[in-house]
Amino acid sequence: MTWDYLAWRASFNTSDGAALCCGSSIHLRPLQLEDTDEILRWRNQPFVRSHFIYQQDFTRAGHLHWFGEQLLSGSAMQFLIVANADERHLGSIYLRDIDWMHQKAEFGIFLGSVEDAGHGIGTEAARLLLRYAFDNLHLHRVYLRVFADNARAIAAYQKAGFQMEGRLRESVCIDGQYRDLLLMAAVTER
């Protein structure tokens, strides 16, 4: 599949495109370079970082590399989660390692503020992105990895349509402690 990031981003500026990822309380809009400072601020907060496998500081150079190598190539798609009521930016959601041949991708999400957690924002955003992945990108499978002790995220993922697939025992070592990861996935009904 050939990829044109600018055309993809521009498609969301039409009424049809904007409706693709619009829910009752939030909508998703494609990430732009201008969002870099906000992404860095969110991603480096302990609240956010503690739920990521990669827990090192997230740098401007690293983000710009991700943007150039992953987003512009079509290997990843990243969105901001935006409140419908006031256009406030709430977090980010993405598909990465998009495998167009096998029609699958890895899912990720983070909210920028602990105050926004627990209000259904993540669940709604996940449902919107799954719908977009299946209906518009024609992916067959979207999967994720989550720390086994992250009960809040696991519950949100299950509400959004992800199912448990397995456990990777002592899969990552963080701060000298081995931690289990759970594998979850959603598969289209096509």
N, CA and C atoms as a LAMMPS dump frame, in Angstrom:
ITEM: TIMESTEP
0
ITEM: NUMBER OF ATOMS
570
ITEM: BOX BOUNDS ff ff ff
-5.0000000000000000e+02 5.0000000000000000e+02
-5.0000000000000000e+02 5.0000000000000000e+02
-5.0000000000000000e+02 5.0000000000000000e+02
ITEM: ATOMS id mol type element x y z
1 1 1 N 0.841 -1.175 0
2 1 2 C 0 0 0
3 1 3 C 0.888 1.241 0
4 2 1 N 0.61 2.154 -0.884
5 2 2 C 1.336 3.419 -0.874
6 2 3 C 0.656 4.352 0.118
7 3 1 N 1.433 5.228 0.709
8 3 2 C 0.927 6.044 1.804
9 3 3 C 1.217 7.51 1.547
10 4 1 N 0.205 8.337 1.729
11 4 2 C 0.359 9.781 1.601
12 4 3 C -0.188 10.405 2.883
13 5 1 N 0.716 10.699 3.807
14 5 2 C 0.321 11.219 5.118
15 5 3 C -0.481 12.511 4.99
16 6 1 N -0.026 13.431 4.152
17 6 2 C -0.703 14.715 4.041
18 6 3 C -2.128 14.554 3.493
19 7 1 N -2.302 13.657 2.537
20 7 2 C -3.646 13.41 2.004
21 7 3 C -4.53 12.771 3.072
22 8 1 N -3.949 11.839 3.841
23 8 2 C -4.704 11.2 4.923
24 8 3 C -5.134 12.241 5.946
25 9 1 N -4.213 13.092 6.369
26 9 2 C -4.524 14.126 7.36
27 9 3 C -5.571 15.101 6.808
28 10 1 N -5.433 15.48 5.56
29 10 2 C -6.381 16.408 4.947
30 10 3 C -7.783 15.813 4.853
31 11 1 N -7.887 14.493 4.719
32 11 2 C -9.201 13.853 4.608
33 11 3 C -10.042 14.076 5.863
34 12 1 N -9.407 14.372 6.995
35 12 2 C -10.147 14.623 8.225
36 12 3 C -10.696 16.044 8.279
37 13 1 N -10.297 16.894 7.343
38 13 2 C -10.79 18.267 7.314
39 13 3 C -12.09 18.401 6.529
40 14 1 N -12.59 17.289 6.015
41 14 2 C -13.874 17.305 5.334
42 14 3 C -14.948 16.864 6.328
43 15 1 N -16.201 17.171 6.048
44 15 2 C -17.27 16.759 6.968
45 15 3 C -17.346 15.238 7.05
46 16 1 N -17.138 14.541 5.927
47 16 2 C -17.151 13.073 5.953
48 16 3 C -15.976 12.538 6.757
49 17 1 N -14.81 13.11 6.552
50 17 2 C -13.622 12.638 7.254
51 17 3 C -13.685 12.887 8.741
52 18 1 N -14.159 14.06 9.14
53 18 2 C -14.24 14.389 10.555
54 18 3 C -15.189 13.445 11.286
55 19 1 N -16.251 13.012 10.608
56 19 2 C -17.222 12.124 11.242
57 19 3 C -16.679 10.711 11.428
58 20 1 N -15.616 10.364 10.728
59 20 2 C -15.071 9.014 10.845
60 20 3 C -14.669 8.674 12.276
61 21 1 N -14.144 9.642 12.971
62 21 2 C -13.624 9.389 14.312
63 21 3 C -14.255 10.33 15.327
64 22 1 N -15.571 10.482 15.26
65 22 2 C -16.277 11.367 16.181
66 22 3 C -17.241 10.55 17.023
67 23 1 N -17.115 10.686 18.339
68 23 2 C -18.008 9.994 19.263
69 23 3 C -18.905 10.973 19.981
70 24 1 N -19.574 10.502 21.027
71 24 2 C -20.527 11.351 21.739
72 24 3 C -19.852 12.435 22.565
73 25 1 N -18.66 12.147 23.126
74 25 2 C -18.004 13.167 23.96
75 25 3 C -16.616 13.559 23.473
76 26 1 N -16.056 12.788 22.556
77 26 2 C -14.712 13.072 22.051
78 26 3 C -14.649 12.856 20.548
79 27 1 N -13.592 13.363 19.954
80 27 2 C -13.261 13.008 18.575
81 27 3 C -11.744 12.846 18.481
82 28 1 N -11.324 12.173 17.435
83 28 2 C -9.904 11.945 17.194
84 28 3 C -9.482 12.792 16.011
85 29 1 N -8.319 13.413 16.125
86 29 2 C -7.786 14.138 14.98
87 29 3 C -6.329 13.747 14.789
88 30 1 N -5.877 13.653 13.539
89 30 2 C -4.506 13.223 13.272
90 30 3 C -3.477 14.1 13.981
91 31 1 N -2.473 13.46 14.51
92 31 2 C -1.374 14.161 15.157
93 31 3 C -0.641 15.026 14.137
94 32 1 N -0.19 16.196 14.581
95 32 2 C 0.58 17.104 13.74
96 32 3 C 1.885 17.432 14.457
97 33 1 N 2.858 17.882 13.706
98 33 2 C 4.141 18.27 14.311
99 33 3 C 3.96 19.328 15.392
100 34 1 N 2.98 20.191 15.222
101 34 2 C 2.727 21.255 16.19
102 34 3 C 2.306 20.708 17.556
103 35 1 N 1.951 19.438 17.627
104 35 2 C 1.531 18.815 18.886
105 35 3 C 2.714 18.275 19.692
106 36 1 N 3.916 18.416 19.18
107 36 2 C 5.092 17.802 19.792
108 36 3 C 5.261 18.173 21.262
109 37 1 N 5.189 19.453 21.598
110 37 2 C 5.409 19.859 22.989
111 37 3 C 4.387 19.237 23.933
112 38 1 N 3.149 19.177 23.497
113 38 2 C 2.104 18.583 24.33
114 38 3 C 2.345 17.084 24.523
115 39 1 N 2.695 16.391 23.452
116 39 2 C 2.986 14.96 23.542
117 39 3 C 4.153 14.723 24.502
118 40 1 N 5.201 15.503 24.374
119 40 2 C 6.365 15.353 25.265
120 40 3 C 5.981 15.596 26.715
121 41 1 N 5.204 16.631 26.965
122 41 2 C 4.797 16.936 28.336
123 41 3 C 3.984 15.778 28.921
124 42 1 N 3.014 15.283 28.166
125 42 2 C 2.191 14.168 28.644
126 42 3 C 3.019 12.914 28.852
127 43 1 N 3.772 12.561 27.829
128 43 2 C 4.486 11.27 27.811
129 43 3 C 5.543 11.166 28.907
130 44 1 N 6.043 12.3 29.379
131 44 2 C 7.087 12.277 30.412
132 44 3 C 6.541 12.409 31.829
133 45 1 N 5.23 12.497 31.988
134 45 2 C 4.653 12.502 33.328
135 45 3 C 4.732 11.103 33.934
136 46 1 N 5.05 10.992 35.217
137 46 2 C 5.093 9.662 35.858
138 46 3 C 3.787 8.885 35.699
139 47 1 N 2.648 9.572 35.768
140 47 2 C 1.345 8.922 35.605
141 47 3 C 1.247 8.198 34.264
142 48 1 N 1.758 8.802 33.218
143 48 2 C 1.706 8.202 31.882
144 48 3 C 2.836 7.195 31.711
145 49 1 N 4.037 7.611 32.025
146 49 2 C 5.22 6.785 31.786
147 49 3 C 5.136 5.429 32.503
148 50 1 N 4.535 5.404 33.683
149 50 2 C 4.493 4.168 34.468
150 50 3 C 3.712 3.052 33.784
151 51 1 N 2.882 3.389 32.806
152 51 2 C 2.084 2.375 32.116
153 51 3 C 2.692 1.945 30.784
154 52 1 N 3.845 2.491 30.441
155 52 2 C 4.516 2.143 29.199
156 52 3 C 5.641 1.148 29.443
157 53 1 N 5.85 0.253 28.509
158 53 2 C 6.98 -0.673 28.583
159 53 3 C 8.277 0.115 28.451
160 54 1 N 8.298 1.076 27.538
161 54 2 C 9.454 1.95 27.364
162 54 3 C 9.277 3.115 28.34
163 55 1 N 10.067 3.133 29.412
164 55 2 C 9.853 4.118 30.472
165 55 3 C 10.938 5.182 30.558
166 56 1 N 11.848 5.212 29.619
167 56 2 C 12.863 6.254 29.61
168 56 3 C 12.225 7.592 29.224
169 57 1 N 12.976 8.682 29.483
170 57 2 C 12.492 9.994 29.07
171 57 3 C 12.203 9.986 27.58
172 58 1 N 11.124 10.606 27.219
173 58 2 C 10.709 10.735 25.831
174 58 3 C 11.241 12.077 25.345
175 59 1 N 12.079 12.07 24.344
176 59 2 C 12.764 13.288 23.913
177 59 3 C 12.151 13.861 22.638
178 60 1 N 12.434 15.132 22.397
179 60 2 C 11.992 15.788 21.164
180 60 3 C 12.577 15.044 19.954
181 61 1 N 13.869 14.721 20.013
182 61 2 C 14.508 14.01 18.898
183 61 3 C 13.832 12.666 18.655
184 62 1 N 13.512 11.956 19.731
185 62 2 C 12.834 10.669 19.592
186 62 3 C 11.452 10.813 18.976
187 63 1 N 10.715 11.831 19.414
188 63 2 C 9.381 12.051 18.862
189 63 3 C 9.453 12.451 17.384
190 64 1 N 10.386 13.324 17.051
191 64 2 C 10.518 13.742 15.653
192 64 3 C 10.935 12.565 14.765
193 65 1 N 11.764 11.683 15.304
194 65 2 C 12.14 10.475 14.566
195 65 3 C 10.905 9.6 14.343
196 66 1 N 10.11 9.39 15.408
197 66 2 C 8.863 8.622 15.305
198 66 3 C 7.958 9.235 14.238
199 67 1 N 7.813 10.546 14.279
200 67 2 C 6.95 11.232 13.326
201 67 3 C 7.442 11.008 11.895
202 68 1 N 8.736 11.209 11.685
203 68 2 C 9.292 11.083 10.339
204 68 3 C 9.354 9.661 9.825
205 69 1 N 9.766 8.749 10.676
206 69 2 C 9.967 7.361 10.23
207 69 3 C 8.696 6.518 10.271
208 70 1 N 7.831 6.776 11.223
209 70 2 C 6.659 5.93 11.396
210 70 3 C 5.382 6.56 10.822
211 71 1 N 5.072 7.775 11.243
212 71 2 C 3.82 8.391 10.804
213 71 3 C 3.837 8.741 9.32
214 72 1 N 4.901 9.35 8.876
215 72 2 C 4.945 9.757 7.466
216 72 3 C 5.019 8.564 6.516
217 73 1 N 5.518 7.417 7.008
218 73 2 C 5.64 6.233 6.155
219 73 3 C 4.379 5.374 6.139
220 74 1 N 3.456 5.626 7.071
221 74 2 C 2.259 4.791 7.159
222 74 3 C 2.447 3.569 8.028
223 75 1 N 3.594 3.441 8.7
224 75 2 C 3.813 2.331 9.626
225 75 3 C 3.083 2.542 10.936
226 76 1 N 2.654 3.79 11.175
227 76 2 C 1.903 4.124 12.381
228 76 3 C 0.937 5.248 12.046
229 77 1 N -0.118 5.353 12.832
230 77 2 C -1.073 6.458 12.756
231 77 3 C -1.339 6.894 14.183
232 78 1 N -1.204 8.179 14.432
233 78 2 C -1.405 8.677 15.783
234 78 3 C -2.398 9.833 15.746
235 79 1 N -3.248 9.874 16.762
236 79 2 C -4.298 10.87 16.867
237 79 3 C -4.242 11.547 18.227
238 80 1 N -4.754 12.759 18.286
239 80 2 C -5.052 13.388 19.567
240 80 3 C -6.487 13.04 19.911
241 81 1 N -6.752 12.845 21.196
242 81 2 C -8.105 12.666 21.71
243 81 3 C -8.563 14.057 22.147
244 82 1 N -9.656 14.541 21.565
245 82 2 C -10.099 15.923 21.769
246 82 3 C -11.53 15.919 22.301
247 83 1 N -11.781 16.703 23.342
248 83 2 C -13.131 16.829 23.907
249 83 3 C -14.032 17.583 22.937
250 84 1 N -15.226 17.057 22.672
251 84 2 C -16.165 17.729 21.786
252 84 3 C -16.654 19.049 22.379
253 85 1 N -16.847 19.084 23.681
254 85 2 C -17.453 20.249 24.332
255 85 3 C -16.599 21.502 24.229
256 86 1 N -15.276 21.351 24.419
257 86 2 C -14.424 22.548 24.489
258 86 3 C -13.13 22.445 23.683
259 87 1 N -12.988 21.369 22.89
260 87 2 C -11.796 21.157 22.059
261 87 3 C -10.515 20.969 22.871
262 88 1 N -10.652 20.663 24.163
263 88 2 C -9.487 20.419 25.013
264 88 3 C -8.825 19.107 24.596
265 89 1 N -7.499 19.11 24.529
266 89 2 C -6.742 17.905 24.198
267 89 3 C -6.619 17.051 25.455
268 90 1 N -7.024 15.786 25.33
269 90 2 C -7.099 14.9 26.494
270 90 3 C -6.009 13.839 26.512
271 91 1 N -5.476 13.484 25.358
272 91 2 C -4.485 12.421 25.29
273 91 3 C -4.208 12.054 23.846
274 92 1 N -3.64 10.873 23.672
275 92 2 C -3.278 10.415 22.335
276 92 3 C -3.568 8.922 22.216
277 93 1 N -3.853 8.512 21.008
278 93 2 C -4.146 7.115 20.7
279 93 3 C -3.499 6.8 19.359
280 94 1 N -3.033 5.578 19.188
281 94 2 C -2.308 5.283 17.959
282 94 3 C -2.363 3.808 17.586
283 95 1 N -2.068 3.578 16.327
284 95 2 C -1.785 2.249 15.788
285 95 3 C -0.335 2.281 15.352
286 96 1 N 0.421 1.257 15.703
287 96 2 C 1.826 1.204 15.313
288 96 3 C 2.123 -0.173 14.718
289 97 1 N 3.283 -0.258 14.095
290 97 2 C 3.687 -1.516 13.449
291 97 3 C 2.564 -2.044 12.561
292 98 1 N 2 -1.144 11.779
293 98 2 C 0.91 -1.538 10.884
294 98 3 C 1.472 -2.474 9.821
295 99 1 N 0.894 -3.641 9.748
296 99 2 C 1.291 -4.664 8.793
297 99 3 C 0.168 -4.765 7.76
298 100 1 N 0.355 -4.065 6.647
299 100 2 C -0.701 -4.004 5.633
300 100 3 C -0.921 -5.361 4.981
301 101 1 N 0.124 -6.172 4.853
302 101 2 C -0.019 -7.481 4.224
303 101 3 C -0.915 -8.398 5.058
304 102 1 N -0.684 -8.42 6.356
305 102 2 C -1.441 -9.309 7.238
306 102 3 C -2.595 -8.583 7.92
307 103 1 N -2.8 -7.326 7.576
308 103 2 C -3.931 -6.518 8.03
309 103 3 C -4.05 -6.483 9.55
310 104 1 N -2.939 -6.097 10.208
311 104 2 C -2.959 -6.017 11.664
312 104 3 C -2.078 -4.857 12.122
313 105 1 N -2.289 -4.441 13.377
314 105 2 C -1.508 -3.351 13.959
315 105 3 C -1.565 -3.457 15.473
316 106 1 N -0.572 -2.834 16.126
317 106 2 C -0.567 -2.757 17.582
318 106 3 C -1.195 -1.431 18.011
319 107 1 N -1.966 -1.488 19.071
320 107 2 C -2.734 -0.364 19.608
321 107 3 C -2.042 0.221 20.829
322 108 1 N -2.13 1.536 20.992
323 108 2 C -1.65 2.189 22.199
324 108 3 C -2.452 3.441 22.496
325 109 1 N -2.495 3.83 23.766
326 109 2 C -3.261 5.005 24.175
327 109 3 C -2.664 5.562 25.451
328 110 1 N -2.785 6.871 25.637
329 110 2 C -2.514 7.466 26.94
330 110 3 C -3.309 8.751 27.088
331 111 1 N -3.765 8.98 28.302
332 111 2 C -4.419 10.23 28.646
333 111 3 C -3.379 11.125 29.29
334 112 1 N -3.489 12.423 29.045
335 112 2 C -2.48 13.353 29.522
336 112 3 C -2.635 13.779 30.963
337 113 1 N -3.797 13.528 31.572
338 113 2 C -4.042 13.972 32.933
339 113 3 C -4.704 12.868 33.742
340 114 1 N -4.235 12.665 34.942
341 114 2 C -4.822 11.665 35.83
342 114 3 C -6.286 12.007 36.12
343 115 1 N -6.631 13.298 36.087
344 115 2 C -8.012 13.717 36.347
345 115 3 C -8.976 13.241 35.262
346 116 1 N -8.485 12.973 34.081
347 116 2 C -9.341 12.522 32.986
348 116 3 C -9.55 11.006 32.986
349 117 1 N -8.774 10.286 33.779
350 117 2 C -8.909 8.824 33.847
351 117 3 C -10.188 8.454 34.607
352 118 1 N -10.782 7.345 34.21
353 118 2 C -11.949 6.834 34.911
354 118 3 C -13.279 7.441 34.487
355 119 1 N -13.296 8.168 33.379
356 119 2 C -14.528 8.796 32.898
357 119 3 C -14.988 8.232 31.557
358 120 1 N -14.399 7.13 31.125
359 120 2 C -14.818 6.503 29.872
360 120 3 C -14.168 7.072 28.623
361 121 1 N -13.263 8.021 28.78
362 121 2 C -12.613 8.639 27.619
363 121 3 C -11.786 7.614 26.856
364 122 1 N -10.991 6.825 27.563
365 122 2 C -10.151 5.815 26.92
366 122 3 C -10.973 4.763 26.198
367 123 1 N -12.059 4.327 26.83
368 123 2 C -12.933 3.329 26.2
369 123 3 C -13.551 3.875 24.925
370 124 1 N -14.069 5.108 24.989
371 124 2 C -14.676 5.706 23.791
372 124 3 C -13.639 5.897 22.688
373 125 1 N -12.462 6.365 23.058
374 125 2 C -11.397 6.561 22.057
375 125 3 C -11 5.232 21.425
376 126 1 N -10.88 4.189 22.233
377 126 2 C -10.517 2.866 21.704
378 126 3 C -11.583 2.348 20.744
379 127 1 N -12.85 2.53 21.095
380 127 2 C -13.929 2.096 20.194
381 127 3 C -13.867 2.837 18.864
382 128 1 N -13.623 4.15 18.933
383 128 2 C -13.533 4.939 17.697
384 128 3 C -12.374 4.471 16.825
385 129 1 N -11.228 4.244 17.452
386 129 2 C -10.066 3.836 16.656
387 129 3 C -10.249 2.429 16.098
388 130 1 N -10.854 1.527 16.862
389 130 2 C -11.118 0.186 16.328
390 130 3 C -12.064 0.262 15.132
391 131 1 N -13.105 1.072 15.249
392 131 2 C -14.042 1.216 14.126
393 131 3 C -13.315 1.747 12.897
394 132 1 N -12.472 2.746 13.098
395 132 2 C -11.709 3.307 11.985
396 132 3 C -10.751 2.266 11.394
397 133 1 N -10.074 1.519 12.264
398 133 2 C -9.118 0.499 11.801
399 133 3 C -9.804 -0.573 10.966
400 134 1 N -10.971 -1.012 11.402
401 134 2 C -11.662 -2.085 10.696
402 134 3 C -12.425 -1.578 9.463
403 135 1 N -13.144 -0.484 9.607
404 135 2 C -14.015 -0.011 8.53
405 135 3 C -13.293 0.796 7.454
406 136 1 N -12.281 1.553 7.853
407 136 2 C -11.627 2.445 6.896
408 136 3 C -10.256 1.951 6.452
409 137 1 N -9.497 1.383 7.377
410 137 2 C -8.169 0.868 7.022
411 137 3 C -8.232 -0.589 6.584
412 138 1 N -9.342 -1.24 6.824
413 138 2 C -9.57 -2.641 6.457
414 138 3 C -8.575 -3.577 7.135
415 139 1 N -8.205 -3.222 8.369
416 139 2 C -7.394 -4.148 9.164
417 139 3 C -8.287 -5.266 9.667
418 140 1 N -7.697 -6.405 9.92
419 140 2 C -8.435 -7.557 10.435
420 140 3 C -8.239 -7.721 11.936
421 141 1 N -7.068 -7.315 12.434
422 141 2 C -6.719 -7.572 13.833
423 141 3 C -5.983 -6.36 14.407
424 142 1 N -6.378 -5.962 15.603
425 142 2 C -5.689 -4.912 16.349
426 142 3 C -5.386 -5.498 17.725
427 143 1 N -4.13 -5.448 18.108
428 143 2 C -3.719 -6.089 19.361
429 143 3 C -2.99 -5.09 20.247
430 144 1 N -2.836 -5.459 21.508
431 144 2 C -2.122 -4.616 22.461
432 144 3 C -1.429 -5.479 23.5
433 145 1 N -0.477 -4.831 24.163
434 145 2 C 0.188 -5.412 25.328
435 145 3 C -0.069 -4.468 26.495
436 146 1 N -0.397 -5.027 27.647
437 146 2 C -0.698 -4.217 28.83
438 146 3 C -0.109 -4.907 30.056
439 147 1 N 0.369 -4.112 31.012
440 147 2 C 0.861 -4.704 32.25
441 147 3 C -0.289 -5.46 32.921
442 148 1 N -0.008 -6.657 33.4
443 148 2 C -1.032 -7.517 33.988
444 148 3 C -1.683 -6.899 35.221
445 149 1 N -1.004 -5.974 35.88
446 149 2 C -1.562 -5.35 37.088
447 149 3 C -2.292 -4.032 36.799
448 150 1 N -2.486 -3.681 35.535
449 150 2 C -3.165 -2.437 35.174
450 150 3 C -4.663 -2.726 34.97
451 151 1 N -5.358 -2.96 36.075
452 151 2 C -6.759 -3.387 36.036
453 151 3 C -7.661 -2.371 35.347
454 152 1 N -7.421 -1.085 35.58
455 152 2 C -8.272 -0.048 34.976
456 152 3 C -8.18 -0.096 33.449
457 153 1 N -6.97 -0.2 32.922
458 153 2 C -6.802 -0.25 31.465
459 153 3 C -7.401 -1.532 30.897
460 154 1 N -7.185 -2.651 31.563
461 154 2 C -7.716 -3.929 31.08
462 154 3 C -9.235 -3.866 30.976
463 155 1 N -9.887 -3.307 31.996
464 155 2 C -11.346 -3.181 31.973
465 155 3 C -11.801 -2.281 30.825
466 156 1 N -11.096 -1.164 30.605
467 156 2 C -11.452 -0.258 29.507
468 156 3 C -11.28 -0.957 28.164
469 157 1 N -10.197 -1.702 28.004
470 157 2 C -9.958 -2.412 26.742
471 157 3 C -11.047 -3.446 26.493
472 158 1 N -11.456 -4.163 27.54
473 158 2 C -12.511 -5.163 27.368
474 158 3 C -13.832 -4.501 26.985
475 159 1 N -14.149 -3.368 27.61
476 159 2 C -15.378 -2.636 27.253
477 159 3 C -15.339 -2.173 25.806
478 160 1 N -14.138 -1.843 25.315
479 160 2 C -13.996 -1.356 23.937
480 160 3 C -14.066 -2.478 22.908
481 161 1 N -13.921 -3.74 23.341
482 161 2 C -14.012 -4.861 22.406
483 161 3 C -12.791 -5.744 22.311
484 162 1 N -11.745 -5.453 23.084
485 162 2 C -10.567 -6.317 23.096
486 162 3 C -10.839 -7.545 23.966
487 163 1 N -10.272 -8.67 23.56
488 163 2 C -10.393 -9.905 24.333
489 163 3 C -9.007 -10.372 24.757
490 164 1 N -8.976 -11.027 25.905
491 164 2 C -7.73 -11.57 26.432
492 164 3 C -7.257 -12.719 25.547
493 165 1 N -5.968 -12.726 25.231
494 165 2 C -5.412 -13.798 24.41
495 165 3 C -4.321 -14.591 25.126
496 166 1 N -3.625 -13.961 26.044
497 166 2 C -2.561 -14.699 26.716
498 166 3 C -1.769 -13.833 27.678
499 167 1 N -0.864 -14.485 28.362
500 167 2 C -0.017 -13.831 29.36
501 167 3 C 1.441 -14.122 29.027
502 168 1 N 2.258 -13.088 29.032
503 168 2 C 3.703 -13.236 28.853
504 168 3 C 4.334 -13.054 30.232
505 169 1 N 4.694 -14.159 30.845
506 169 2 C 5.222 -14.125 32.206
507 169 3 C 6.6 -13.496 32.24
508 170 1 N 6.782 -12.591 33.202
509 170 2 C 8.06 -11.929 33.435
510 170 3 C 8.686 -11.462 32.123
511 171 1 N 7.894 -10.757 31.346
512 171 2 C 8.274 -10.381 29.982
513 171 3 C 9.19 -9.166 29.904
514 172 1 N 9.055 -8.245 30.851
515 172 2 C 9.879 -7.037 30.842
516 172 3 C 10.461 -6.807 32.233
517 173 1 N 11.626 -6.19 32.263
518 173 2 C 12.286 -5.871 33.528
519 173 3 C 12.306 -4.355 33.682
520 174 1 N 11.59 -3.866 34.684
521 174 2 C 11.507 -2.431 34.935
522 174 3 C 11.926 -2.182 36.377
523 175 1 N 12.915 -1.321 36.52
524 175 2 C 13.462 -1.006 37.846
525 175 3 C 13.865 -2.264 38.609
526 176 1 N 14.437 -3.218 37.886
527 176 2 C 14.936 -4.439 38.505
528 176 3 C 13.87 -5.474 38.815
529 177 1 N 12.623 -5.22 38.452
530 177 2 C 11.524 -6.149 38.712
531 177 3 C 10.953 -6.665 37.398
532 178 1 N 10.816 -7.983 37.301
533 178 2 C 10.188 -8.569 36.122
534 178 3 C 8.683 -8.446 36.256
535 179 1 N 8.046 -8.056 35.139
536 179 2 C 6.597 -7.858 35.146
537 179 3 C 5.95 -8.639 34.016
538 180 1 N 4.753 -9.134 34.295
539 180 2 C 3.969 -9.856 33.301
540 180 3 C 3.236 -8.87 32.398
541 181 1 N 3.087 -9.267 31.16
542 181 2 C 2.265 -8.536 30.2
543 181 3 C 1.106 -9.428 29.769
544 182 1 N -0.03 -8.824 29.508
545 182 2 C -1.157 -9.535 28.91
546 182 3 C -1.266 -9.139 27.454
547 183 1 N -1.622 -10.092 26.627
548 183 2 C -1.902 -9.837 25.218
549 183 3 C -3.416 -9.805 25.044
550 184 1 N -3.906 -8.757 24.396
551 184 2 C -5.329 -8.627 24.113
552 184 3 C -5.446 -8.248 22.637
553 185 1 N -6.595 -8.593 22.055
554 185 2 C -6.814 -8.261 20.643
555 185 3 C -8.29 -8.123 20.343
556 186 1 N -8.563 -7.355 19.309
557 186 2 C -9.892 -7.268 18.725
558 186 3 C -9.739 -7.683 17.26
559 187 1 N -10.684 -8.478 16.801
560 187 2 C -10.663 -8.987 15.426
561 187 3 C -11.991 -8.624 14.784
562 188 1 N -11.942 -8.154 13.546
563 188 2 C -13.161 -7.764 12.857
564 188 3 C -14.034 -8.987 12.562
565 189 1 N -15.302 -8.736 12.413
566 189 2 C -16.273 -9.809 12.149
567 189 3 C -16.422 -10.13 10.665
568 190 1 N -15.649 -9.446 9.793
569 190 2 C -15.816 -9.655 8.343
570 190 3 C -15.599 -11.084 7.968
